[in-house]
């Protein structure tokens, strides 16, 4: 299984030089990810859809020269748009999705991650069934644009700390199965499974149903895999809750026959930290 990393990109809304700023971040991020030894990178979709045509050409050249493809894109939902609740209007996102999915295709993307913790959060007093129905309508709209561009929407489950709709991999898999489309599958996230205390049987089921499109890897507190090594100690050596059992997680995926990609999705202070912690994390994961 190939292991990549999610690059953190800073938005530059309102800046006349936004495209150039994003291009520079991409160039620096690619260099750091390559130095760490990752097989590919995962980018937020807005980071490429907001490039000027000329900078988009430059970005594709940088990606090609780095040797790191971008097969997966995340953040397909704008941060200020609600998908559920009384103000939700998924159809209003039609033009946004058309632009986003086309950009993902043009950059060689094969999967688009549907996350959006805040955007899918059902407000207090709003019926959960109604909220889930609205979220599913957006999934269906996304599916249409994904199919038009030959890519897959990967529905991410997000734990109770961040949202209240589709919190487990089991729920994401069930939602994907209801679409009866090869362009909608589920994404498994080790951090969110850890928070929800979800058993790895859900991974097996998703793989056996051919509904697992992608996997995100992070330890508790969004630490890099290997920082705690599953022990009850934090990075300073103090007593802390146990971390993710990555050995069991990867063994479950292998036994189920999963041959897809894994993205390390962790927080890092700067690119030097990405290089150092990324390199150590890859050594840890590849040794399991």
Order of alpha helices (4+ residues) and beta strands (2+ residues): beta-alpha-beta-alpha-alpha-beta-alpha-beta-alpha-beta-alpha-beta-alpha-alpha-beta-alpha-beta-alpha
